[in-house]
Amino acid sequence: MPESERKTKYPQLGYGLGLRPDHFDEVLDGKSEMDWFEVLAENYMGIPGHGQSPLLKKLLRLREKYSLVLHCVSINIGATSPLDFQFLKDLKELKNLIEPSWLSDHLCWTGIDGKNTHELLPLPYTIEAVQHVSERILQVQDFFGERFMIENTSSYITYKSSEMTEWEFISEIVKKTDCGILLDVNNVFVSSQNHSFSPKKFLDSVPFANVGQIHIAGHDRRSNGLIVDTHDSAVCDEVYDLISYLSLNKELPSIMVEWDDNIPDLKTYEAQVLKVKESLTSPKVKAWT
């Protein structure tokens, strides 16, 4: 693999967490071993008083000690309705306040005509969808004046109309936009098990130079065999194995863990990503595909 394809275009921040309110005070008290934190933008938008609110004041204090990145769930990049520029203006106001290292959202659609389903809904992998999503990503990048990062989601259905694989879909979008990729390795694993493809094939095929961040998280296997991206449990061994596999021939970008429900204490939470840090010194890769 050429050297240019092994390295990311983004700064390496180290090891981080998705910041949760339960842990805010401990982190501010210096009890965290993390290098950086991911902040969910919608939790801090539309707060009366903006930078004067207690929650945003804590976030600004945190910014003095740690690098932050800004993650969203509501840009609705795959929808057919127009982009919500009022939402983008509010997001830009928050972004200007905390000055994150980058901005990201999911490669999906979340609603239509102003109605938010609060779900990350999958897209058909078609040439038409590539063009549509690419145009919207370019609008977002023009609005913010910087590269925008898209995250692959877990999926539970497929479309008969799809003309390519998910990794080909992502690759075509990157060709048209030069956007970044937030590579969720747990989502790769979940989708690979639900749709019977090789997770390694996915990881080998995405344009890695544009991968600026990696997510890992826990999931739930249902009685019907479906795996659901729940973010409510520890990271499984197979996901750690995929991280080790990636590290064999690539320089990994910033890595973090997400945990959104049944949230543990800070030490247990951080142990999930510190395990990655330890394992990368002597990766042991299983021979499963």
JOVENJO-V745741 format. One record per residue. N is the residue number from 1. PHI is phi in whole degrees, 0 to 359 (NA if undefined). D_FIRST is the distance of its C-alpha to the first C-alpha in Angstrom with 1 decimal. Layout:
{{N,PHI,D_FIRST} {N,PHI,D_FIRST}}
This chain:
{{1,NA,0.0} {2,302,3.8} {3,304,6.4} {4,295,8.3} {5,268,6.6} {6,269,6.9} {7,256,10.5} {8,272,13.4} {9,276,16.0} {10,252,18.7} {11,294,20.5} {12,272,20.0} {13,269,23.5} {14,106,23.2} {15,243,25.0} {16,217,27.5} {17,227,30.0} {18,285,31.4} {19,292,34.7} {20,241,37.7} {21,306,41.4} {22,302,42.4} {23,250,40.4} {24,305,41.1} {25,294,43.9} {26,298,42.2} {27,295,39.1} {28,295,41.5} {29,277,43.4} {30,81,40.3} {31,263,39.8} {32,258,36.2} {33,261,33.2} {34,278,30.8} {35,266,29.0} {36,200,29.2} {37,222,30.7} {38,262,30.1} {39,247,33.3} {40,279,34.4} {41,303,35.8} {42,298,38.6} {43,290,40.2} {44,239,41.1} {45,265,41.9} {46,72,45.5} {47,276,47.0} {48,305,50.4} {49,90,50.5} {50,49,46.7} {51,293,45.9} {52,272,49.3} {53,290,48.7} {54,303,48.4} {55,293,45.0} {56,289,43.5} {57,299,45.1} {58,296,43.4} {59,296,40.0} {60,292,40.7} {61,294,41.7} {62,296,38.4} {63,299,36.5} {64,291,38.2} {65,252,36.5} {66,226,33.1} {67,287,30.4} {68,236,30.8} {69,235,28.9} {70,248,30.8} {71,242,30.2} {72,234,32.3} {73,230,33.5} {74,230,35.8} {75,293,34.1} {76,64,34.2} {77,293,31.4} {78,262,31.6} {79,288,35.5} {80,269,37.5} {81,285,40.0} {82,301,39.6} {83,301,37.6} {84,273,40.0} {85,286,40.2} {86,292,42.8} {87,299,40.3} {88,295,37.7} {89,295,40.3} {90,296,41.2} {91,295,37.5} {92,295,37.2} {93,298,40.3} {94,295,38.8} {95,300,35.5} {96,294,37.5} {97,289,39.4} {98,259,36.6} {99,49,33.9} {100,289,30.9} {101,292,27.4} {102,196,26.4} {103,234,28.0} {104,216,26.9} {105,204,28.4} {106,265,27.7} {107,276,26.5} {108,192,29.9} {109,233,33.5} {110,238,36.3} {111,172,39.5} {112,211,41.4} {113,53,44.3} {114,82,44.3} {115,261,44.4} {116,264,41.7} {117,279,41.1} {118,59,39.3} {119,232,36.8} {120,264,33.1} {121,270,33.6} {122,285,30.8} {123,254,30.1} {124,285,30.0} {125,269,26.6} {126,236,28.0} {127,298,27.5} {128,299,30.6} {129,292,29.4} {130,303,26.2} {131,295,28.4} {132,297,30.9} {133,294,28.6} {134,298,26.7} {135,298,30.1} {136,287,31.1} {137,297,28.0} {138,297,28.6} {139,298,32.2} {140,296,31.3} {141,294,28.9} {142,295,31.6} {143,296,34.2} {144,268,32.4} {145,71,30.9} {146,200,27.5} {147,292,24.3} {148,254,25.2} {149,251,23.2} {150,251,23.5} {151,252,23.5} {152,292,23.0} {153,254,26.3} {154,286,27.6} {155,226,29.3} {156,233,32.3} {157,224,33.0} {158,233,31.3} {159,258,32.6} {160,296,33.7} {161,282,32.9} {162,300,29.1} {163,247,27.2} {164,202,23.6} {165,281,21.8} {166,297,21.6} {167,291,17.8} {168,291,18.4} {169,300,21.3} {170,298,19.5} {171,298,16.7} {172,294,19.6} {173,295,21.5} {174,297,18.7} {175,301,18.5} {176,277,22.2} {177,237,22.7} {178,56,19.7} {179,290,21.1} {180,274,19.5} {181,236,18.8} {182,264,20.7} {183,275,18.9} {184,269,21.8} {185,289,20.5} {186,297,24.1} {187,296,24.6} {188,301,21.6} {189,297,23.3} {190,302,26.7} {191,295,25.8} {192,296,24.0} {193,285,27.2} {194,287,29.5} {195,240,27.9} {196,59,26.5} {197,234,22.8} {198,279,19.8} {199,296,18.8} {200,293,15.4} {201,299,14.9} {202,301,15.8} {203,296,13.5} {204,287,10.5} {205,257,11.8} {206,287,13.0} {207,290,11.6} {208,292,10.7} {209,299,11.3} {210,264,14.8} {211,279,15.4} {212,254,18.0} {213,204,19.8} {214,237,20.0} {215,256,23.2} {216,231,24.5} {217,194,28.1} {218,264,30.5} {219,215,31.7} {220,231,34.7} {221,262,35.1} {222,278,38.2} {223,296,40.8} {224,274,39.7} {225,94,36.2} {226,290,34.7} {227,257,32.4} {228,241,33.2} {229,284,31.3} {230,258,34.2} {231,56,33.0} {232,233,36.1} {233,204,34.9} {234,291,32.5} {235,291,28.8} {236,277,28.4} {237,299,26.6} {238,297,24.3} {239,290,22.9} {240,299,22.5} {241,298,20.6} {242,292,18.2} {243,297,17.7} {244,298,17.1} {245,299,14.6} {246,302,12.6} {247,289,13.0} {248,294,11.4} {249,223,7.8} {250,223,8.7} {251,272,11.5} {252,288,14.2} {253,278,16.7} {254,301,20.4} {255,240,21.6} {256,216,25.1} {257,247,27.5} {258,248,30.0} {259,207,33.5} {260,249,36.1} {261,220,38.9} {262,51,40.7} {263,292,39.2} {264,276,39.5} {265,293,40.4} {266,301,38.1} {267,297,37.3} {268,295,36.4} {269,299,34.3} {270,294,32.3} {271,300,31.9} {272,297,29.5} {273,273,26.9} {274,295,27.8} {275,297,27.0} {276,297,23.3} {277,303,23.6} {278,290,25.1} {279,291,22.8} {280,289,19.6} {281,283,21.1} {282,209,21.2} {283,297,19.4} {284,240,20.9} {285,257,19.1} {286,282,21.5} {287,269,20.9} {288,261,22.0} {289,237,20.3}}
